[in-house]
């Protein structure tokens, strides 16, 4: 009986491999990447030639593998010169249960006022590798993960502008980052800092470089380091929409956890890690909807750091003991102080 079951298992694996297809883009049939995605079936592989693809990609429920020629060549030029961008969210993934794999692209030029400019993942299982995510603008500038599970490896995230935050991990999402460079991104006038981790989400940074991210809250529009095609979005901002106070750094909300290992957190004097009791909404207490959010944080969050190098000052970590737990593991180096200090 066991031999029969084993035979049928192997048989169905072989059938699935034979049925999967390799689709190359562009070709006579598929002029765009989305055309190929819409045609594909679970297990198919889509290979994209070097070029600029002015389109947004949507994955709804179907697990495929999307790669540039870097997958075969290992030539970094294939990452740099296979560019996907659109005036909206560049990559949108919803409800993909089996692992979706994306490798070897530059994600640039996304602009979504309400959503993520670069990559949006909702209730899915994803694996993103060897990507450049740069010069995107959105309510969430670079990447949003809402629920599900996501793995990111060998990512270069730079020059993105978040209206609310640059990267959001939310709704019990489990996310692992390995070998990620997160630098020179900007928070425009949001309260989510540069990275917001909320609602029972679990995040691990391994070999994560977090460098010189900036707050543009008090910067004049003409002085903002924004590509021209994104400037039209910012011109529509009303002064009344801009809060008087914004947040910086990495923030943990409501029962979430962050583990940092073999990583570098570096900034001369800016607050880098923030565990808020409230969402900086005191200035709008008369607004009932905003007041509801003040009661939103109800469970402790936890931050753990080990085997990492850190540069900061007494304001770099801000926590409240009633809301957060902080754990310092082995070999934590603060270049400015022998103690990894924080303010209560």
C-alpha positions as CSV (number, residue, x, y, z in Angstrom):
1,X,0.0,0.0,0.0
2,X,2.8,2.4,0.9
3,X,4.5,1.6,-2.4
4,X,1.3,2.4,-4.3
5,X,0.9,5.7,-2.5
6,X,4.6,6.6,-3.1
7,X,4.2,5.8,-6.8
8,X,1.1,8.0,-7.2
9,X,2.9,10.9,-5.3
10,X,5.9,10.8,-7.6
11,X,3.5,10.4,-10.6
12,X,1.6,13.6,-9.7
13,X,4.8,15.6,-9.1
14,X,6.1,14.6,-12.5
15,X,2.8,15.5,-14.1
16,X,2.9,19.0,-12.4
17,X,6.4,19.6,-13.7
18,X,5.5,18.6,-17.2
19,X,2.4,20.7,-17.1
20,X,4.2,23.8,-15.9
21,X,5.3,26.2,-18.6
22,X,8.1,28.7,-19.1
23,X,6.8,31.9,-20.6
24,X,9.1,34.6,-22.0
25,X,8.3,38.2,-22.1
26,X,8.1,40.0,-24.4
27,X,7.1,37.8,-27.3
28,X,4.6,37.8,-30.1
29,X,1.8,36.7,-27.8
30,X,2.7,38.5,-24.6
31,X,3.7,42.1,-25.0
32,X,3.5,42.9,-21.3
33,X,4.3,41.1,-18.1
34,X,0.7,41.3,-16.9
35,X,-0.5,39.5,-20.1
36,X,1.8,36.6,-19.2
37,X,0.6,36.6,-15.6
38,X,-3.0,36.5,-16.7
39,X,-2.3,33.6,-18.9
40,X,-0.2,31.6,-16.5
41,X,-1.2,28.7,-14.3
42,X,0.1,27.6,-10.9
43,X,3.7,26.5,-11.1
44,X,4.5,28.4,-14.3
45,X,7.7,30.4,-14.7
46,X,7.7,33.8,-16.4
47,X,11.1,35.1,-17.7
48,X,11.4,38.8,-18.5
49,X,14.0,40.3,-20.8
50,X,15.9,43.4,-19.9
51,X,13.9,46.6,-20.5
52,X,11.6,49.2,-19.0
53,X,8.1,48.0,-18.4
54,X,5.6,50.8,-17.6
55,X,3.0,48.7,-16.0
56,X,1.7,47.6,-12.7
57,X,1.6,43.9,-11.9
58,X,-1.3,42.2,-10.1
59,X,-1.2,38.6,-8.7
60,X,-4.6,37.3,-7.5
61,X,-4.4,33.8,-5.9
62,X,-2.1,32.1,-8.5
63,X,1.4,31.1,-7.4
64,X,4.0,31.5,-10.2
65,X,7.6,32.3,-10.5
66,X,8.5,35.7,-12.0
67,X,12.2,36.3,-12.8
68,X,14.4,38.5,-14.9
69,X,17.3,37.0,-16.9
70,X,19.4,37.5,-13.7
71,X,18.0,34.2,-12.5
72,X,20.1,32.4,-15.1
73,X,23.0,34.9,-15.8
74,X,23.7,36.2,-12.2
75,X,24.7,39.5,-13.9
76,X,23.6,42.4,-11.7
77,X,23.0,44.4,-14.8
78,X,19.9,42.3,-15.4
79,X,18.5,43.5,-12.1
80,X,19.4,47.2,-12.7
81,X,18.1,47.2,-16.3
82,X,14.9,45.2,-15.9
83,X,12.7,48.0,-14.5
84,X,9.0,47.8,-13.6
85,X,7.1,51.0,-12.7
86,X,3.7,52.6,-12.9
87,X,1.6,55.5,-11.5
88,X,0.1,53.3,-8.9
89,X,1.3,50.3,-6.9
90,X,4.0,48.6,-8.9
91,X,3.4,45.0,-7.6
92,X,0.1,44.0,-5.9
93,X,-0.2,40.5,-4.5
94,X,-3.5,39.4,-2.9
95,X,-4.5,36.0,-1.6
96,X,-1.7,33.8,-2.9
97,X,-1.6,30.8,-0.6
98,X,1.2,28.9,-2.2
99,X,4.6,30.6,-2.5
100,X,4.9,33.4,-5.1
101,X,8.5,33.9,-6.2
102,X,9.8,37.1,-7.7
103,X,13.5,37.6,-8.5
104,X,15.8,40.1,-10.3
105,X,14.0,43.4,-10.9
106,X,14.2,47.1,-10.2
107,X,10.9,48.4,-8.8
108,X,10.8,52.1,-9.4
109,X,8.4,55.0,-10.1
110,X,5.4,53.7,-8.2
111,X,3.1,56.4,-6.8
112,X,0.0,55.6,-4.8
113,X,-1.4,58.2,-2.5
114,X,-3.3,55.8,-0.3
115,X,-1.5,52.5,-0.7
116,X,2.1,51.2,-1.3
117,X,4.1,52.8,-4.0
118,X,6.4,49.8,-4.6
119,X,5.1,46.4,-3.4
120,X,1.8,45.6,-1.7
121,X,1.3,42.1,-0.3
122,X,-2.0,41.0,1.3
123,X,-2.7,37.7,3.0
124,X,-0.2,35.9,0.8
125,X,2.9,33.7,1.0
126,X,5.7,35.3,-0.9
127,X,9.5,35.1,-1.6
128,X,11.2,38.2,-3.0
129,X,14.9,38.1,-3.9
130,X,17.5,40.2,-5.6
131,X,15.4,43.4,-6.0
132,X,16.1,47.1,-6.1
133,X,13.1,49.1,-4.7
134,X,13.8,52.8,-5.2
135,X,12.2,56.1,-5.9
136,X,8.7,55.1,-5.1
137,X,6.2,57.3,-3.3
138,X,3.0,56.3,-1.4
139,X,1.0,56.3,1.7
140,X,3.5,53.4,2.3
141,X,6.5,54.4,0.2
142,X,8.2,51.1,-0.5
143,X,6.7,47.9,0.8
144,X,3.5,46.9,2.6
145,X,2.8,43.4,4.0
146,X,-0.7,42.9,5.5
147,X,-1.1,39.4,7.0
148,X,0.4,36.2,5.6
149,X,4.1,35.3,5.4
150,X,6.8,37.0,3.4
151,X,10.6,36.5,2.9
152,X,12.9,39.2,1.5
153,X,16.5,38.5,0.6
154,X,19.1,40.6,-1.1
155,X,17.1,43.8,-1.4
156,X,18.3,47.3,-1.9
157,X,15.6,49.8,-0.6
158,X,16.6,53.4,-1.2
159,X,15.2,56.8,-2.1
160,X,11.6,55.9,-1.3
161,X,9.2,58.5,0.2
162,X,6.4,57.4,2.6
163,X,3.6,59.8,3.2
164,X,2.7,57.8,6.3
165,X,5.6,55.4,6.5
166,X,8.2,53.8,4.2
167,X,7.5,50.2,5.1
168,X,4.5,48.7,6.9
169,X,4.2,45.2,8.4
170,X,0.7,44.7,9.7
171,X,-2.1,42.3,10.7
172,X,-0.2,39.3,12.2
173,X,2.2,39.2,9.3
174,X,5.3,37.1,9.6
175,X,8.2,38.6,7.7
176,X,11.9,37.7,7.5
177,X,14.5,40.1,5.9
178,X,18.0,38.8,5.1
179,X,20.7,40.9,3.5
180,X,18.7,44.1,3.1
181,X,20.0,47.6,2.6
182,X,17.5,50.2,3.8
183,X,18.9,53.7,3.4
184,X,18.2,57.3,2.4
185,X,14.5,56.8,2.5
186,X,12.2,59.6,3.7
187,X,9.1,60.1,5.8
188,X,7.1,63.0,4.4
189,X,4.7,63.8,7.2
190,X,3.4,60.5,8.6
191,X,3.3,59.1,12.1
192,X,4.5,55.7,11.1
193,X,8.2,56.5,11.1
194,X,10.3,54.8,8.5
195,X,9.3,51.2,9.4
196,X,6.0,50.5,11.2
197,X,5.4,47.0,12.6
198,X,1.9,46.6,14.1
199,X,-1.0,44.4,15.2
200,X,0.7,41.2,16.4
201,X,3.2,41.0,13.5
202,X,6.5,39.2,13.9
203,X,9.6,40.6,12.0
204,X,13.2,39.5,11.9
205,X,16.0,41.6,10.5
206,X,19.2,39.6,9.7
207,X,22.1,41.3,8.0
208,X,19.9,44.4,7.8
209,X,21.6,47.8,7.2
210,X,19.4,50.7,8.3
211,X,21.2,53.9,7.4
212,X,20.6,57.7,7.2
213,X,16.8,57.8,6.7
214,X,15.4,61.3,6.9
215,X,12.3,63.2,8.0
216,X,11.1,65.7,5.4
217,X,8.3,67.1,7.6
218,X,9.7,70.7,7.7
219,X,11.3,70.6,4.2
220,X,10.0,73.0,1.6
221,X,8.5,71.3,-1.5
222,X,11.0,72.7,-3.9
223,X,13.9,71.4,-1.7
224,X,12.6,67.8,-1.5
225,X,14.7,65.1,-3.1
226,X,11.8,63.9,-5.2
227,X,11.9,62.8,-8.9
228,X,10.0,65.1,-11.1
229,X,7.3,62.6,-12.0
230,X,6.4,62.3,-8.3
231,X,6.3,66.1,-7.6
232,X,2.7,66.5,-9.0
233,X,1.4,64.2,-6.2
234,X,3.0,66.4,-3.6
235,X,1.7,69.6,-5.1
236,X,-1.8,68.4,-4.2
237,X,-1.1,68.2,-0.5
238,X,-3.1,70.6,1.6
239,X,-1.5,72.4,4.5
240,X,-4.3,71.2,6.7
241,X,-3.4,67.6,5.9
242,X,0.1,68.0,7.4
243,X,0.3,67.1,11.1
244,X,2.3,69.2,13.5
245,X,4.4,66.3,14.7
246,X,5.7,63.2,12.9
247,X,7.5,60.1,14.0
248,X,10.8,58.7,13.0
249,X,12.7,55.5,13.2
250,X,11.3,51.9,13.6
251,X,8.1,51.7,15.5
252,X,6.3,48.7,17.1
253,X,2.6,48.7,17.9
254,X,0.2,46.4,19.7
255,X,1.7,43.1,20.5
256,X,4.3,43.0,17.7
257,X,7.9,41.8,17.9
258,X,11.1,42.7,16.2
259,X,14.4,40.7,16.3
260,X,17.5,42.4,14.9
261,X,20.6,40.2,14.4
262,X,23.9,40.7,12.6
263,X,22.7,44.1,11.6
264,X,23.7,47.8,11.4
265,X,21.5,50.6,12.7
266,X,23.2,53.9,12.0
267,X,22.3,57.5,12.3
268,X,24.1,60.5,13.8
269,X,21.5,61.9,16.0
270,X,18.0,60.9,14.9
271,X,15.6,58.7,16.9
272,X,15.8,55.3,15.3
273,X,13.6,53.0,17.4
274,X,10.3,54.1,18.9
275,X,7.8,52.2,21.0
276,X,4.8,54.6,21.3
277,X,2.1,54.5,24.0
278,X,0.0,56.6,21.7
279,X,0.1,57.3,17.9
280,X,1.1,60.9,18.4
281,X,-2.6,62.0,18.0
282,X,-2.8,64.2,21.1
283,X,-3.0,67.3,18.9
284,X,-6.3,66.1,17.4
285,X,-8.2,65.0,20.5
286,X,-11.4,66.7,19.4
287,X,-11.6,64.2,16.5
288,X,-13.6,61.2,17.7
289,X,-12.1,58.9,15.0
290,X,-8.6,59.9,15.9
291,X,-9.4,59.4,19.6
292,X,-10.4,55.8,18.9
293,X,-6.9,55.2,17.6
294,X,-5.4,56.5,20.8
295,X,-6.8,53.4,22.6
296,X,-5.6,51.1,19.8
297,X,-2.3,50.0,21.5
298,X,-3.4,47.4,24.1
299,X,-0.6,44.8,24.2
300,X,3.1,44.9,24.7
301,X,5.6,44.8,21.9
302,X,9.0,43.3,22.1
303,X,12.4,44.3,20.6
304,X,15.4,42.1,20.7
305,X,18.9,43.0,19.3
306,X,22.0,40.8,19.2
307,X,25.3,40.6,17.3
308,X,24.8,44.0,15.8
309,X,26.4,47.4,15.6
310,X,24.5,50.5,16.6
311,X,25.2,54.2,16.5
312,X,23.0,56.6,18.3
313,X,22.4,58.8,21.4
314,X,20.1,58.8,24.4
315,X,17.1,59.6,22.2
316,X,17.7,56.8,19.8
317,X,15.5,54.3,21.6
318,X,12.3,55.5,23.2
319,X,10.1,53.1,25.0
320,X,7.5,52.9,27.7
321,X,7.8,50.0,30.1
322,X,4.0,49.6,30.3
323,X,3.9,49.1,26.6
324,X,7.1,47.4,25.5
325,X,9.8,44.9,26.4
326,X,13.4,45.4,25.3
327,X,16.0,42.6,25.3
328,X,19.7,43.2,24.6
329,X,21.4,40.0,23.5
330,X,25.1,39.3,23.0
331,X,27.6,41.5,21.3
332,X,25.6,44.7,20.8
333,X,28.0,47.5,20.0
334,X,27.0,51.2,20.4
335,X,29.8,53.3,18.9
336,X,28.9,56.3,20.9
337,X,28.4,54.7,24.3
338,X,29.4,51.5,26.1
339,X,25.8,51.0,27.1
340,X,22.9,50.5,24.7
341,X,20.9,53.2,26.5
342,X,17.4,54.2,26.1
343,X,14.9,56.7,27.5
344,X,11.9,55.7,29.6
